[in-house]
């Protein structure tokens, strides 16, 4: 069960980084939308770090 949480956290991290990459690559096509979402990248990365840390703690405790 502990590996499930860690794999879910890593999966969410991969999806979120993929979305960030698409947003940054799409900045040339949709500059207004990219500027709007670019301000949220810091919060997304901070959330990913918290999810990975929580997954590691759960894996270590169990």
C-alpha positions as CSV (number, residue, x, y, z in Angstrom):
1,X,0.0,0.0,0.0
2,X,2.9,2.4,0.7
3,X,4.3,1.9,-2.8
4,X,0.9,2.9,-4.2
5,X,1.0,6.3,-2.5
6,X,4.5,6.9,-3.7
7,X,3.6,5.9,-7.2
8,X,0.5,8.1,-7.2
9,X,2.6,11.1,-6.0
10,X,5.2,10.5,-8.7
11,X,2.5,10.1,-11.3
12,X,0.8,13.4,-10.2
13,X,4.2,15.1,-10.3
14,X,4.9,13.8,-13.9
15,X,1.4,15.0,-15.0
16,X,1.9,18.4,-13.4
17,X,5.3,18.9,-14.9
18,X,3.9,17.8,-18.3
19,X,1.1,20.4,-18.0
20,X,3.7,23.1,-17.1
21,X,5.7,22.2,-20.1
22,X,2.7,22.4,-22.4
23,X,1.8,25.8,-20.9
24,X,5.3,27.2,-21.5
25,X,5.5,25.7,-25.0
26,X,2.1,27.1,-25.8
27,X,3.1,30.6,-24.8
28,X,3.9,31.4,-28.4
29,X,0.4,30.4,-29.5
30,X,-1.6,31.8,-26.6
31,X,0.3,34.5,-24.9
32,X,-2.6,35.8,-22.8
33,X,-3.4,32.4,-21.4
34,X,0.3,31.6,-20.8
35,X,0.7,34.8,-18.8
36,X,-2.3,34.0,-16.7
37,X,-1.1,30.5,-15.8
38,X,2.6,31.3,-15.5
39,X,1.8,33.0,-12.2
40,X,0.6,29.6,-10.8
41,X,3.7,27.6,-11.6
42,X,5.3,28.3,-8.2
43,X,2.3,27.0,-6.4
44,X,2.1,23.9,-8.5
45,X,5.8,23.1,-7.9
46,X,5.4,23.7,-4.2
47,X,2.4,21.4,-4.1
48,X,4.4,18.7,-6.0
49,X,7.2,18.9,-3.4
50,X,4.7,18.5,-0.6
51,X,3.0,15.5,-2.3
52,X,6.4,13.8,-2.9
53,X,7.5,14.4,0.7
54,X,4.2,13.0,2.0
55,X,4.6,10.0,-0.1
56,X,8.1,9.4,1.1
57,X,7.1,9.8,4.7
58,X,4.2,7.3,4.3
59,X,6.6,4.9,2.6
60,X,9.2,5.1,5.4
61,X,6.7,4.8,8.2
62,X,5.1,1.7,6.8
